[in-house]
Amino acid sequence: MSAPNSDEVEGKWEKTKGWVKDKAGEVTANSDLEAEGEAQRASGNTQEAWGKVKHGVGDAVKAVGDAIND
């Protein structure tokens, strides 16, 4: 398997930042910060999933190319 692409990495980073905001909001009873963190985590999940789709397509195209060359 090849290295993760930028969407996968950025998605994971957004999820991490969102998790920190979510937990900070819970600890401080700041519902706005908690909601912001939850939204950021969801956005990160979406971005990471898109990156995985792109990654899978790239791997499939490479496999077809390899099969043709063999």
Distance bins in CASP14 RR format, pairs under 12 A and 6 or more apart:
PFRMAT RR
TARGET T0000
AUTHOR 0000-0000-0000
RMODE 2
METHOD distances of the structure
MODEL  1
1 8 0 0 0 0 0 1 0 0 0 0 0
1 52 0 0 0 0 0 1 0 0 0 0 0
1 55 0 0 0 0 1 0 0 0 0 0 0
1 56 0 0 0 0 1 0 0 0 0 0 0
1 58 0 0 0 0 0 1 0 0 0 0 0
1 59 1 0 0 1 0 0 0 0 0 0 0
1 62 0 0 0 0 0 1 0 0 0 0 0
1 63 0 0 0 0 0 1 0 0 0 0 0
2 8 0 0 0 0 0 1 0 0 0 0 0
2 52 0 0 0 0 0 1 0 0 0 0 0
2 54 0 0 0 0 0 1 0 0 0 0 0
2 55 1 0 0 1 0 0 0 0 0 0 0
2 56 0 0 0 0 1 0 0 0 0 0 0
2 58 0 0 0 0 1 0 0 0 0 0 0
2 59 1 0 0 1 0 0 0 0 0 0 0
2 61 0 0 0 0 0 1 0 0 0 0 0
2 62 0 0 0 0 1 0 0 0 0 0 0
2 63 0 0 0 0 0 1 0 0 0 0 0
3 9 0 0 0 0 1 0 0 0 0 0 0
3 55 0 0 0 0 1 0 0 0 0 0 0
3 59 0 0 0 0 0 1 0 0 0 0 0
4 10 0 0 0 0 1 0 0 0 0 0 0
4 11 0 0 0 0 1 0 0 0 0 0 0
4 12 1 0 0 1 0 0 0 0 0 0 0
4 13 0 0 0 0 0 1 0 0 0 0 0
4 47 0 0 0 0 0 1 0 0 0 0 0
4 48 0 0 0 0 1 0 0 0 0 0 0
4 51 1 0 0 1 0 0 0 0 0 0 0
4 52 0 0 0 0 1 0 0 0 0 0 0
4 54 0 0 0 0 0 1 0 0 0 0 0
4 55 1 0 0 1 0 0 0 0 0 0 0
4 56 0 0 0 0 0 1 0 0 0 0 0
4 59 0 0 0 0 0 1 0 0 0 0 0
5 11 0 0 0 0 0 1 0 0 0 0 0
5 12 0 0 0 0 0 1 0 0 0 0 0
5 47 0 0 0 0 0 1 0 0 0 0 0
5 48 0 0 0 0 0 1 0 0 0 0 0
5 50 0 0 0 0 1 0 0 0 0 0 0
5 51 1 0 1 0 0 0 0 0 0 0 0
5 52 0 0 0 0 1 0 0 0 0 0 0
5 53 0 0 0 0 0 1 0 0 0 0 0
5 54 1 0 1 0 0 0 0 0 0 0 0
5 55 1 0 1 0 0 0 0 0 0 0 0
5 56 0 0 0 0 1 0 0 0 0 0 0
5 57 0 0 0 0 0 1 0 0 0 0 0
5 58 0 0 0 0 1 0 0 0 0 0 0
5 59 0 0 0 0 0 1 0 0 0 0 0
6 12 0 0 0 0 0 1 0 0 0 0 0
6 13 0 0 0 0 0 1 0 0 0 0 0
6 47 0 0 0 0 1 0 0 0 0 0 0
6 48 0 0 0 0 0 1 0 0 0 0 0
6 50 0 0 0 0 0 1 0 0 0 0 0
6 51 0 0 0 0 1 0 0 0 0 0 0
6 54 0 0 0 0 1 0 0 0 0 0 0
6 55 0 0 0 0 0 1 0 0 0 0 0
7 13 0 0 0 0 0 1 0 0 0 0 0
7 14 0 0 0 0 0 1 0 0 0 0 0
7 43 0 0 0 0 0 1 0 0 0 0 0
7 44 0 0 0 0 1 0 0 0 0 0 0
7 45 0 0 0 0 0 1 0 0 0 0 0
7 46 0 0 0 0 1 0 0 0 0 0 0
7 47 1 0 1 0 0 0 0 0 0 0 0
7 48 1 0 0 1 0 0 0 0 0 0 0
7 49 0 0 0 0 1 0 0 0 0 0 0
7 50 1 0 1 0 0 0 0 0 0 0 0
7 51 1 1 0 0 0 0 0 0 0 0 0
7 52 0 0 0 0 1 0 0 0 0 0 0
7 53 0 0 0 0 1 0 0 0 0 0 0
7 54 1 0 0 1 0 0 0 0 0 0 0
7 55 0 0 0 0 1 0 0 0 0 0 0
7 56 0 0 0 0 0 1 0 0 0 0 0
8 14 0 0 0 0 0 1 0 0 0 0 0
8 15 0 0 0 0 0 1 0 0 0 0 0
8 44 0 0 0 0 0 1 0 0 0 0 0
8 45 0 0 0 0 0 1 0 0 0 0 0
8 46 0 0 0 0 0 1 0 0 0 0 0
8 47 0 0 0 0 1 0 0 0 0 0 0
8 48 1 0 1 0 0 0 0 0 0 0 0
8 49 0 0 0 0 1 0 0 0 0 0 0
8 50 0 0 0 0 1 0 0 0 0 0 0
8 51 1 0 1 0 0 0 0 0 0 0 0
8 52 1 0 0 1 0 0 0 0 0 0 0
8 53 0 0 0 0 1 0 0 0 0 0 0
8 54 0 0 0 0 1 0 0 0 0 0 0
8 55 1 0 0 1 0 0 0 0 0 0 0
8 56 0 0 0 0 0 1 0 0 0 0 0
9 15 0 0 0 0 0 1 0 0 0 0 0
9 16 0 0 0 0 0 1 0 0 0 0 0
9 44 0 0 0 0 0 1 0 0 0 0 0
9 47 0 0 0 0 1 0 0 0 0 0 0
9 48 0 0 0 0 1 0 0 0 0 0 0
9 51 0 0 0 0 1 0 0 0 0 0 0
9 52 0 0 0 0 0 1 0 0 0 0 0
9 55 0 0 0 0 0 1 0 0 0 0 0
10 16 0 0 0 0 0 1 0 0 0 0 0
10 17 0 0 0 0 0 1 0 0 0 0 0
10 40 0 0 0 0 0 1 0 0 0 0 0
10 43 0 0 0 0 0 1 0 0 0 0 0
10 44 1 0 0 1 0 0 0 0 0 0 0
10 45 0 0 0 0 0 1 0 0 0 0 0
10 46 0 0 0 0 0 1 0 0 0 0 0
10 47 1 0 1 0 0 0 0 0 0 0 0
10 48 0 0 0 0 1 0 0 0 0 0 0
10 50 0 0 0 0 0 1 0 0 0 0 0
10 51 0 0 0 0 1 0 0 0 0 0 0
11 17 0 0 0 0 1 0 0 0 0 0 0
11 18 0 0 0 0 0 1 0 0 0 0 0
11 19 0 0 0 0 0 1 0 0 0 0 0
11 40 0 0 0 0 1 0 0 0 0 0 0
11 41 0 0 0 0 1 0 0 0 0 0 0
11 42 0 0 0 0 0 1 0 0 0 0 0
11 43 1 0 0 1 0 0 0 0 0 0 0
11 44 1 0 1 0 0 0 0 0 0 0 0
11 45 1 0 0 1 0 0 0 0 0 0 0
11 46 0 0 0 0 1 0 0 0 0 0 0
11 47 1 1 0 0 0 0 0 0 0 0 0
11 48 1 0 1 0 0 0 0 0 0 0 0
11 49 0 0 0 0 1 0 0 0 0 0 0
11 50 0 0 0 0 1 0 0 0 0 0 0
11 51 1 0 0 1 0 0 0 0 0 0 0
11 52 0 0 0 0 0 1 0 0 0 0 0
12 18 0 0 0 0 0 1 0 0 0 0 0
12 19 0 0 0 0 0 1 0 0 0 0 0
12 41 0 0 0 0 0 1 0 0 0 0 0
12 43 0 0 0 0 0 1 0 0 0 0 0
12 44 1 0 0 1 0 0 0 0 0 0 0
12 45 0 0 0 0 1 0 0 0 0 0 0
12 47 0 0 0 0 1 0 0 0 0 0 0
12 48 1 0 1 0 0 0 0 0 0 0 0
12 49 0 0 0 0 0 1 0 0 0 0 0
12 51 0 0 0 0 0 1 0 0 0 0 0
12 52 0 0 0 0 0 1 0 0 0 0 0
13 19 0 0 0 0 0 1 0 0 0 0 0
13 20 0 0 0 0 0 1 0 0 0 0 0
13 40 0 0 0 0 0 1 0 0 0 0 0
13 41 0 0 0 0 0 1 0 0 0 0 0
13 43 0 0 0 0 0 1 0 0 0 0 0
13 44 0 0 0 0 1 0 0 0 0 0 0
13 47 0 0 0 0 1 0 0 0 0 0 0
13 48 0 0 0 0 1 0 0 0 0 0 0
14 20 0 0 0 0 0 1 0 0 0 0 0
14 21 0 0 0 0 0 1 0 0 0 0 0
14 36 0 0 0 0 0 1 0 0 0 0 0
14 37 0 0 0 0 1 0 0 0 0 0 0
14 39 0 0 0 0 0 1 0 0 0 0 0
14 40 1 0 1 0 0 0 0 0 0 0 0
14 41 1 0 0 1 0 0 0 0 0 0 0
14 42 0 0 0 0 1 0 0 0 0 0 0
14 43 1 0 1 0 0 0 0 0 0 0 0
14 44 1 1 0 0 0 0 0 0 0 0 0
14 45 0 0 0 0 1 0 0 0 0 0 0
14 46 0 0 0 0 1 0 0 0 0 0 0
14 47 1 0 0 1 0 0 0 0 0 0 0
14 48 0 0 0 0 1 0 0 0 0 0 0
14 49 0 0 0 0 0 1 0 0 0 0 0
14 50 0 0 0 0 0 1 0 0 0 0 0
15 21 0 0 0 0 0 1 0 0 0 0 0
15 22 0 0 0 0 0 1 0 0 0 0 0
15 37 0 0 0 0 1 0 0 0 0 0 0
15 38 0 0 0 0 0 1 0 0 0 0 0
15 39 0 0 0 0 0 1 0 0 0 0 0
15 40 1 0 0 1 0 0 0 0 0 0 0
15 41 1 0 1 0 0 0 0 0 0 0 0
15 42 0 0 0 0 1 0 0 0 0 0 0
15 43 0 0 0 0 1 0 0 0 0 0 0
15 44 1 0 1 0 0 0 0 0 0 0 0
15 45 1 0 0 1 0 0 0 0 0 0 0
15 46 0 0 0 0 1 0 0 0 0 0 0
15 47 0 0 0 0 1 0 0 0 0 0 0
15 48 1 0 0 1 0 0 0 0 0 0 0
15 49 0 0 0 0 0 1 0 0 0 0 0
16 22 0 0 0 0 0 1 0 0 0 0 0
16 23 0 0 0 0 0 1 0 0 0 0 0
16 37 0 0 0 0 0 1 0 0 0 0 0
16 40 0 0 0 0 1 0 0 0 0 0 0
16 41 0 0 0 0 1 0 0 0 0 0 0
16 44 0 0 0 0 1 0 0 0 0 0 0
16 45 0 0 0 0 0 1 0 0 0 0 0
16 48 0 0 0 0 0 1 0 0 0 0 0
17 23 0 0 0 0 0 1 0 0 0 0 0
17 24 0 0 0 0 0 1 0 0 0 0 0
17 33 0 0 0 0 0 1 0 0 0 0 0
17 36 0 0 0 0 1 0 0 0 0 0 0
17 37 1 0 0 1 0 0 0 0 0 0 0
17 38 0 0 0 0 0 1 0 0 0 0 0
17 39 0 0 0 0 0 1 0 0 0 0 0
17 40 1 0 1 0 0 0 0 0 0 0 0
17 41 0 0 0 0 1 0 0 0 0 0 0
17 43 0 0 0 0 0 1 0 0 0 0 0
17 44 0 0 0 0 1 0 0 0 0 0 0
17 47 0 0 0 0 0 1 0 0 0 0 0
18 24 0 0 0 0 1 0 0 0 0 0 0
18 25 0 0 0 0 0 1 0 0 0 0 0
18 26 0 0 0 0 0 1 0 0 0 0 0
18 33 0 0 0 0 1 0 0 0 0 0 0
18 34 0 0 0 0 1 0 0 0 0 0 0
18 35 0 0 0 0 0 1 0 0 0 0 0
18 36 1 0 0 1 0 0 0 0 0 0 0
18 37 1 1 0 0 0 0 0 0 0 0 0
18 38 1 0 0 1 0 0 0 0 0 0 0
18 39 0 0 0 0 1 0 0 0 0 0 0
18 40 1 1 0 0 0 0 0 0 0 0 0
18 41 1 0 1 0 0 0 0 0 0 0 0
18 42 0 0 0 0 1 0 0 0 0 0 0
18 43 0 0 0 0 1 0 0 0 0 0 0
18 44 0 0 0 0 1 0 0 0 0 0 0
18 45 0 0 0 0 0 1 0 0 0 0 0
19 25 0 0 0 0 0 1 0 0 0 0 0
19 26 0 0 0 0 0 1 0 0 0 0 0
19 34 0 0 0 0 0 1 0 0 0 0 0
19 36 0 0 0 0 0 1 0 0 0 0 0
19 37 1 0 0 1 0 0 0 0 0 0 0
19 38 0 0 0 0 1 0 0 0 0 0 0
19 39 0 0 0 0 0 1 0 0 0 0 0
19 40 0 0 0 0 1 0 0 0 0 0 0
19 41 1 0 1 0 0 0 0 0 0 0 0
19 42 0 0 0 0 0 1 0 0 0 0 0
19 44 0 0 0 0 0 1 0 0 0 0 0
19 45 0 0 0 0 0 1 0 0 0 0 0
20 26 0 0 0 0 0 1 0 0 0 0 0
20 27 0 0 0 0 0 1 0 0 0 0 0
20 33 0 0 0 0 1 0 0 0 0 0 0
20 34 0 0 0 0 0 1 0 0 0 0 0
20 36 0 0 0 0 0 1 0 0 0 0 0
20 37 1 0 0 1 0 0 0 0 0 0 0
20 38 0 0 0 0 0 1 0 0 0 0 0
20 40 0 0 0 0 1 0 0 0 0 0 0
20 41 0 0 0 0 1 0 0 0 0 0 0
21 27 0 0 0 0 0 1 0 0 0 0 0
21 28 0 0 0 0 0 1 0 0 0 0 0
21 30 0 0 0 0 1 0 0 0 0 0 0
21 31 0 0 0 0 0 1 0 0 0 0 0
21 32 0 0 0 0 1 0 0 0 0 0 0
21 33 1 0 1 0 0 0 0 0 0 0 0
21 34 1 0 0 1 0 0 0 0 0 0 0
21 35 0 0 0 0 1 0 0 0 0 0 0
21 36 1 0 1 0 0 0 0 0 0 0 0
21 37 1 1 0 0 0 0 0 0 0 0 0
21 38 0 0 0 0 1 0 0 0 0 0 0
21 39 0 0 0 0 1 0 0 0 0 0 0
21 40 1 0 0 1 0 0 0 0 0 0 0
21 41 0 0 0 0 1 0 0 0 0 0 0
21 43 0 0 0 0 0 1 0 0 0 0 0
22 28 0 0 0 0 0 1 0 0 0 0 0
22 30 0 0 0 0 0 1 0 0 0 0 0
22 31 0 0 0 0 0 1 0 0 0 0 0
22 32 0 0 0 0 0 1 0 0 0 0 0
22 33 1 0 0 1 0 0 0 0 0 0 0
22 34 1 0 1 0 0 0 0 0 0 0 0
22 35 0 0 0 0 1 0 0 0 0 0 0
22 36 0 0 0 0 1 0 0 0 0 0 0
22 37 1 0 1 0 0 0 0 0 0 0 0
22 38 1 0 1 0 0 0 0 0 0 0 0
22 39 0 0 0 0 1 0 0 0 0 0 0
22 40 0 0 0 0 1 0 0 0 0 0 0
22 41 1 0 0 1 0 0 0 0 0 0 0
22 42 0 0 0 0 0 1 0 0 0 0 0
23 30 0 0 0 0 0 1 0 0 0 0 0
23 33 0 0 0 0 1 0 0 0 0 0 0
23 34 0 0 0 0 1 0 0 0 0 0 0
23 37 0 0 0 0 1 0 0 0 0 0 0
23 38 0 0 0 0 0 1 0 0 0 0 0
23 41 0 0 0 0 0 1 0 0 0 0 0
24 30 1 0 0 1 0 0 0 0 0 0 0
24 31 0 0 0 0 0 1 0 0 0 0 0
24 32 0 0 0 0 0 1 0 0 0 0 0
24 33 1 0 1 0 0 0 0 0 0 0 0
24 34 1 0 0 1 0 0 0 0 0 0 0
24 36 0 0 0 0 1 0 0 0 0 0 0
24 37 0 0 0 0 1 0 0 0 0 0 0
24 38 0 0 0 0 0 1 0 0 0 0 0
24 40 0 0 0 0 0 1 0 0 0 0 0
25 31 1 0 0 1 0 0 0 0 0 0 0
25 32 0 0 0 0 1 0 0 0 0 0 0
25 33 1 0 1 0 0 0 0 0 0 0 0
25 34 1 0 1 0 0 0 0 0 0 0 0
25 35 0 0 0 0 1 0 0 0 0 0 0
25 36 0 0 0 0 1 0 0 0 0 0 0
25 37 1 0 0 1 0 0 0 0 0 0 0
25 38 0 0 0 0 1 0 0 0 0 0 0
26 33 0 0 0 0 1 0 0 0 0 0 0
26 34 1 0 1 0 0 0 0 0 0 0 0
26 35 0 0 0 0 0 1 0 0 0 0 0
26 37 0 0 0 0 0 1 0 0 0 0 0
26 38 0 0 0 0 0 1 0 0 0 0 0
27 33 0 0 0 0 1 0 0 0 0 0 0
27 34 0 0 0 0 1 0 0 0 0 0 0
28 34 0 0 0 0 1 0 0 0 0 0 0
30 36 0 0 0 0 1 0 0 0 0 0 0
30 37 0 0 0 0 0 1 0 0 0 0 0
31 37 0 0 0 0 0 1 0 0 0 0 0
31 38 0 0 0 0 0 1 0 0 0 0 0
32 38 0 0 0 0 0 1 0 0 0 0 0
32 39 0 0 0 0 0 1 0 0 0 0 0
33 39 0 0 0 0 0 1 0 0 0 0 0
33 40 0 0 0 0 0 1 0 0 0 0 0
34 40 0 0 0 0 0 1 0 0 0 0 0
34 41 0 0 0 0 0 1 0 0 0 0 0
35 41 0 0 0 0 0 1 0 0 0 0 0
35 42 0 0 0 0 0 1 0 0 0 0 0
36 42 0 0 0 0 0 1 0 0 0 0 0
36 43 0 0 0 0 0 1 0 0 0 0 0
37 43 0 0 0 0 1 0 0 0 0 0 0
37 44 0 0 0 0 0 1 0 0 0 0 0
37 45 0 0 0 0 0 1 0 0 0 0 0
38 44 0 0 0 0 0 1 0 0 0 0 0
38 45 0 0 0 0 0 1 0 0 0 0 0
39 45 0 0 0 0 0 1 0 0 0 0 0
39 46 0 0 0 0 0 1 0 0 0 0 0
40 46 0 0 0 0 0 1 0 0 0 0 0
40 47 0 0 0 0 0 1 0 0 0 0 0
41 47 0 0 0 0 0 1 0 0 0 0 0
41 48 0 0 0 0 0 1 0 0 0 0 0
42 48 0 0 0 0 0 1 0 0 0 0 0
42 49 0 0 0 0 0 1 0 0 0 0 0
43 49 0 0 0 0 0 1 0 0 0 0 0
43 50 0 0 0 0 0 1 0 0 0 0 0
44 50 0 0 0 0 1 0 0 0 0 0 0
44 51 0 0 0 0 0 1 0 0 0 0 0
44 52 0 0 0 0 0 1 0 0 0 0 0
45 51 0 0 0 0 0 1 0 0 0 0 0
45 52 0 0 0 0 0 1 0 0 0 0 0
46 52 0 0 0 0 0 1 0 0 0 0 0
46 53 0 0 0 0 0 1 0 0 0 0 0
47 53 0 0 0 0 0 1 0 0 0 0 0
47 54 0 0 0 0 0 1 0 0 0 0 0
48 54 0 0 0 0 0 1 0 0 0 0 0
48 55 0 0 0 0 0 1 0 0 0 0 0
49 55 0 0 0 0 0 1 0 0 0 0 0
49 56 0 0 0 0 0 1 0 0 0 0 0
50 56 0 0 0 0 0 1 0 0 0 0 0
50 57 0 0 0 0 0 1 0 0 0 0 0
51 57 0 0 0 0 1 0 0 0 0 0 0
51 58 0 0 0 0 0 1 0 0 0 0 0
51 59 0 0 0 0 0 1 0 0 0 0 0
52 58 0 0 0 0 0 1 0 0 0 0 0
52 59 0 0 0 0 0 1 0 0 0 0 0
53 59 0 0 0 0 0 1 0 0 0 0 0
53 60 0 0 0 0 0 1 0 0 0 0 0
54 60 0 0 0 0 0 1 0 0 0 0 0
54 61 0 0 0 0 0 1 0 0 0 0 0
55 61 0 0 0 0 0 1 0 0 0 0 0
55 62 0 0 0 0 0 1 0 0 0 0 0
56 62 0 0 0 0 1 0 0 0 0 0 0
56 63 0 0 0 0 1 0 0 0 0 0 0
57 63 0 0 0 0 0 1 0 0 0 0 0
57 64 0 0 0 0 0 1 0 0 0 0 0
58 64 0 0 0 0 1 0 0 0 0 0 0
58 65 0 0 0 0 0 1 0 0 0 0 0
58 66 0 0 0 0 0 1 0 0 0 0 0
59 65 0 0 0 0 0 1 0 0 0 0 0
59 66 0 0 0 0 0 1 0 0 0 0 0
60 66 0 0 0 0 0 1 0 0 0 0 0
60 67 0 0 0 0 0 1 0 0 0 0 0
61 67 0 0 0 0 0 1 0 0 0 0 0
61 68 0 0 0 0 0 1 0 0 0 0 0
62 68 0 0 0 0 0 1 0 0 0 0 0
62 69 0 0 0 0 0 1 0 0 0 0 0
63 69 0 0 0 0 0 1 0 0 0 0 0
63 70 0 0 0 0 0 1 0 0 0 0 0
64 70 0 0 0 0 0 1 0 0 0 0 0
END
